[in-house]
Amino acid sequence: MAMLINGQPGEQVSALDRGLAYGDGIYRTIEIRAGQPRLWTWQYRRLVADARRLKLPVPDAALLLDEIGQLAGGLEQGVAKIVLTRGVGARGYAMPADVRPTRMVSVTAWAGYPPERARDGVHVRWCDTRLACQPLLAGIKHLNRLENVLARSEWSDPDIHEGLMLDTRGLLVEATMSNVYLVTGQQIITPKLDQSGVQGMLRDWLFAHAPQLGYPLVEAEILPAQLQAADAVFLSNSLIGLWPVASIDGQSLPHAHPCCAQLQALLAAEN
């Protein structure tokens, strides 16, 4: 891994950093292709939206691109991660008046995922861990991800590829590392993220591009039973792309729906 902290090579931050003490910050994970961040416009737009909601100073796009370029130059495929915290602060929850954010940019080589997951679909399970409802944080990719960590710890079977998560009301929100979509007829439905969950960059992309293929994307409250009744279910994040869901807790789902294949092809053509 190669890393810059506030533009300087290094791997250490202060023990007083609010990102460490309180999870006071945000992050983005970005695919690198031919030394360049993929879908950068969408990634930066989401970073800015999250930073503004947490009242964090927003780094300049050109600065971040330069730092990613320094680390990813010559790398055919990799993963970049941007972490932005509120920086060092005194003890206590109060936000410092003079915010000096900590900016961490790292790049690692691509480990990848087996291509058959995108082609043949993945096997998922329901998680017992529930997501708390907190509208002030809903949608933000903030540094407090303990619910997802606990949910992912529920299984070690390598044949299970993801875990679906409900909130405390019993409504579908997301999977541990991805957003969820149901295809019903000529429409795609995705859970509302007004109470909890992470609004992934590809979710934004799908809202803009799915209608081009004749599949309007809408938000709704989704109960678990609706997944078994859907024409297809698929997942998204910036590294996996789009994965059809082949089964949930061992129960097969239809996963060869043309909608997912068409979206995968459209996404593959994006830089």
DRENKOL-543414 format. One record per residue (C-alpha): residue in three letters; x, y, z; chain. Coordinates in steps of 0.5 Angstrom, whole numbers. Each point is the difference from the previous one (the first is absolute). Last residue first. Example, Ala and Ser with C-alpha at 12.3 -4.5 7.8 and 13.67 -1.06 7.14 Angstrom:
2
R, SER, 27, -2, 14, A;
R, ALA, -2, -7, 2, A;
//
This chain:
271
R, ASN, -29, 11, -35, A;
R, GLU, -7, -3, -2, A;
R, ALA, 0, -6, -5, A;
R, ALA, -1, -5, 5, A;
R, LEU, -6, 4, 4, A;
R, LEU, -4, -1, -7, A;
R, ALA, 2, -7, 0, A;
R, GLN, -2, -2, 7, A;
R, LEU, -6, 4, -1, A;
R, GLN, -2, -4, -6, A;
R, ALA, 1, -6, 4, A;
R, CYS, -4, 2, 6, A;
R, CYS, -6, 2, -4, A;
R, PRO, 1, -7, -4, A;
R, HIS, -2, -4, 6, A;
R, ALA, 4, -6, 1, A;
R, HIS, -1, 0, 8, A;
R, PRO, -6, -3, 1, A;
R, LEU, 0, -2, 8, A;
R, SER, 2, -6, 3, A;
R, GLN, -1, -1, 8, A;
R, GLY, 6, -2, 3, A;
R, ASP, 0, 5, 5, A;
R, ILE, -1, 5, -6, A;
R, SER, 2, -2, -6, A;
R, ALA, 3, 2, -7, A;
R, VAL, 0, 7, 1, A;
R, PRO, 3, 4, -6, A;
R, TRP, 6, 4, 1, A;
R, LEU, 2, 7, -2, A;
R, GLY, 6, 3, 0, A;
R, ILE, 4, -3, 5, A;
R, LEU, 5, 5, 2, A;
R, SER, -5, 7, 0, A;
R, ASN, -6, -4, 3, A;
R, SER, -6, -3, -3, A;
R, LEU, -5, -6, 2, A;
R, PHE, -5, -4, -4, A;
R, VAL, -7, -3, 1, A;
R, ALA, -4, -3, -6, A;
R, ASP, -7, 0, -2, A;
R, ALA, -2, 1, 7, A;
R, ALA, -5, -4, 5, A;
R, GLN, 6, -3, 4, A;
R, LEU, 3, 7, 1, A;
R, GLN, -7, 3, 2, A;
R, ALA, 0, -5, 6, A;
R, PRO, 5, 4, 4, A;
R, LEU, -4, 6, 0, A;
R, ILE, 2, 6, -5, A;
R, GLU, -2, 8, 2, A;
R, ALA, 1, 3, -7, A;
R, GLU, 5, 4, -4, A;
R, VAL, -1, 0, -8, A;
R, LEU, 4, -2, -6, A;
R, PRO, -3, 1, -7, A;
R, TYR, 2, -6, -4, A;
R, GLY, -1, 1, -8, A;
R, LEU, 8, 0, -1, A;
R, GLN, 1, 7, 0, A;
R, PRO, -4, 0, 7, A;
R, ALA, 6, -4, 3, A;
R, HIS, 5, 5, -1, A;
R, ALA, -1, 6, 4, A;
R, PHE, -3, -4, 6, A;
R, LEU, 5, -5, -1, A;
R, TRP, 6, 5, 1, A;
R, ASP, -3, 2, 6, A;
R, ARG, 0, -7, 3, A;
R, LEU, 7, -1, -3, A;
R, MET, 3, 5, 5, A;
R, GLY, -3, -3, 6, A;
R, GLN, -5, 3, 4, A;
R, VAL, 1, -4, 7, A;
R, GLY, -5, -2, 5, A;
R, SER, -5, 3, 5, A;
R, GLN, -6, 4, 0, A;
R, ASP, -1, 4, -6, A;
R, LEU, 3, -6, -4, A;
R, LYS, -6, -2, -4, A;
R, PRO, 1, -7, -3, A;
R, THR, 1, -1, -7, A;
R, ILE, -6, -2, -5, A;
R, ILE, 2, -1, -8, A;
R, GLN, -6, 0, -5, A;
R, GLN, -2, -3, -6, A;
R, GLY, -3, -6, 3, A;
R, THR, 3, -1, 8, A;
R, VAL, 7, 1, 0, A;
R, LEU, 2, 0, 7, A;
R, TYR, 7, 4, 2, A;
R, VAL, 5, 0, 6, A;
R, ASN, 6, 4, 2, A;
R, SER, 6, -3, 2, A;
R, MET, 5, -1, 5, A;
R, THR, -4, -3, 6, A;
R, ALA, -6, -1, -4, A;
R, GLU, -5, 6, 0, A;
R, VAL, -7, 3, 3, A;
R, LEU, -5, -5, 0, A;
R, LEU, -6, 1, 5, A;
R, GLY, 0, -3, 7, A;
R, ARG, -2, 6, 4, A;
R, THR, 7, -1, 3, A;
R, ASP, 4, 1, -7, A;
R, LEU, 1, -6, -4, A;
R, MET, 6, -3, -3, A;
R, LEU, 2, -5, -6, A;
R, GLY, 6, -4, 1, A;
R, GLU, 5, -1, -6, A;
R, HIS, 4, -5, -3, A;
R, ILE, -2, -7, 3, A;
R, ASP, 4, -5, -3, A;
R, PRO, 6, 2, 4, A;
R, ASP, -3, -2, 7, A;
R, SER, 2, 4, 5, A;
R, TRP, -6, 3, 2, A;
R, GLU, -3, 5, 6, A;
R, SER, 6, 4, 0, A;
R, ARG, -2, 4, -6, A;
R, ALA, -6, 3, 4, A;
R, LEU, 4, 2, 6, A;
R, VAL, 5, 4, -5, A;
R, ASN, -6, 3, -4, A;
R, GLU, -3, 2, 7, A;
R, LEU, 7, 3, 2, A;
R, ARG, 0, 5, -6, A;
R, ASN, 2, 6, 3, A;
R, LEU, 4, 4, -5, A;
R, HIS, -5, 3, -4, A;
R, LYS, -3, -2, -7, A;
R, ILE, -6, 4, 1, A;
R, GLY, -7, -2, -2, A;
R, ALA, -3, 1, 7, A;
R, LEU, 4, 3, 5, A;
R, LEU, -5, 6, 2, A;
R, PRO, -6, -5, -1, A;
R, GLN, 3, -5, 5, A;
R, CYS, -4, -7, 0, A;
R, ALA, 5, -5, 3, A;
R, LEU, 2, -6, -5, A;
R, ARG, -2, -7, 2, A;
R, THR, 5, -6, 1, A;
R, ASP, -3, -7, -1, A;
R, CYS, 2, 0, -7, A;
R, TRP, -4, -3, -6, A;
R, ARG, 4, -4, -5, A;
R, VAL, 3, 1, -7, A;
R, HIS, 2, -5, -5, A;
R, VAL, 3, 4, -6, A;
R, GLY, -2, 0, -8, A;
R, ASP, 3, -4, -6, A;
R, ARG, 3, 6, -4, A;
R, ALA, 2, 5, 5, A;
R, ARG, 2, -5, 5, A;
R, GLU, 3, -4, -5, A;
R, PRO, 5, 5, -1, A;
R, PRO, 4, -2, 6, A;
R, TYR, 1, 7, 4, A;
R, GLY, 6, 4, 0, A;
R, ALA, 7, 1, 4, A;
R, TRP, 1, 6, -3, A;
R, ALA, 7, 3, 2, A;
R, THR, -1, 6, 6, A;
R, VAL, 0, 7, 0, A;
R, SER, -1, 5, 6, A;
R, VAL, -2, 7, 1, A;
R, MET, -1, 3, 7, A;
R, ARG, -2, 7, 1, A;
R, THR, 0, 2, 7, A;
R, PRO, -5, 6, 1, A;
R, ARG, 3, 7, 4, A;
R, VAL, -7, 2, 3, A;
R, ASP, 1, 7, 4, A;
R, ALA, -6, 0, 4, A;
R, PRO, 1, -7, 2, A;
R, MET, -7, -4, 0, A;
R, ALA, -2, -2, 7, A;
R, TYR, 0, -7, 2, A;
R, GLY, 5, 0, 5, A;
R, ARG, 8, 0, 1, A;
R, ALA, 4, 5, -4, A;
R, GLY, 0, -1, -8, A;
R, VAL, 4, -3, -5, A;
R, GLY, -3, 0, -7, A;
R, ARG, -7, 0, -2, A;
R, THR, 1, -6, -4, A;
R, LEU, 0, -2, -8, A;
R, VAL, 2, -7, -3, A;
R, ILE, 1, -1, -7, A;
R, LYS, 1, -7, -2, A;
R, ALA, 3, -2, -7, A;
R, VAL, 0, -7, -3, A;
R, GLY, 4, -3, -5, A;
R, GLN, 0, -1, -8, A;
R, GLU, 6, 1, -5, A;
R, LEU, 4, 4, 5, A;
R, GLY, 5, 4, -3, A;
R, GLY, -1, 6, 4, A;
R, ALA, -5, -2, 5, A;
R, LEU, 4, 4, 6, A;
R, GLN, 1, 6, -3, A;
R, GLY, -6, 0, -4, A;
R, ILE, -4, -1, 6, A;
R, GLU, 3, 6, 3, A;
R, ASP, -1, 5, -6, A;
R, LEU, -7, -3, -1, A;
R, LEU, -1, 2, 8, A;
R, LEU, 3, 7, -1, A;
R, ALA, -4, 1, -7, A;
R, ALA, -7, -1, 4, A;
R, ASP, 2, 5, 5, A;
R, PRO, -2, -3, 7, A;
R, VAL, -6, 2, 3, A;
R, PRO, 0, 2, 8, A;
R, LEU, -5, -4, 4, A;
R, LYS, -6, 2, 2, A;
R, LEU, -3, -7, 1, A;
R, ARG, -5, 1, -5, A;
R, ARG, 5, 4, -5, A;
R, ALA, 5, -5, 1, A;
R, ASP, -5, -6, -3, A;
R, ALA, -3, 5, -6, A;
R, VAL, 8, 1, -2, A;
R, LEU, 2, -7, 1, A;
R, ARG, -6, -2, -5, A;
R, ARG, 1, 5, -5, A;
R, TYR, 8, -2, 0, A;
R, GLN, -2, -8, -1, A;
R, TRP, -5, 2, -6, A;
R, THR, 5, 5, -3, A;
R, TRP, 5, -6, 1, A;
R, LEU, -3, -5, -4, A;
R, ARG, 6, -4, 0, A;
R, PRO, 6, 3, 4, A;
R, GLN, 6, 0, -5, A;
R, GLY, 7, -4, 0, A;
R, ALA, -3, -5, -6, A;
R, ARG, -6, -1, 4, A;
R, ILE, -1, 1, 7, A;
R, GLU, -6, -2, 4, A;
R, ILE, -2, 5, 6, A;
R, THR, -2, -1, 7, A;
R, ARG, -2, 7, 3, A;
R, TYR, 0, 2, 7, A;
R, ILE, -3, 4, 6, A;
R, GLY, 2, 3, 6, A;
R, ASP, -1, 1, 8, A;
R, GLY, 0, -8, 2, A;
R, TYR, 1, 3, 7, A;
R, ALA, 7, -1, 2, A;
R, LEU, 3, -3, -6, A;
R, GLY, -3, 5, -5, A;
R, ARG, 1, 6, 6, A;
R, ASP, 7, -1, -1, A;
R, LEU, 3, 0, 7, A;
R, ALA, 4, -6, -1, A;
R, SER, 4, 4, -5, A;
R, VAL, 0, -3, -7, A;
R, GLN, 5, -5, -3, A;
R, GLU, 1, -3, -7, A;
R, GLY, 5, 4, -3, A;
R, PRO, 1, 4, -7, A;
R, GLN, -2, 7, 0, A;
R, GLY, -6, 3, -3, A;
R, ASN, -4, 1, 6, A;
R, ILE, 1, -7, 2, A;
R, LEU, 3, -4, -7, A;
R, MET, -1, -7, 0, A;
R, ALA, 3, -6, -5, A;
R, MET, -2, -7, 2, A;
//
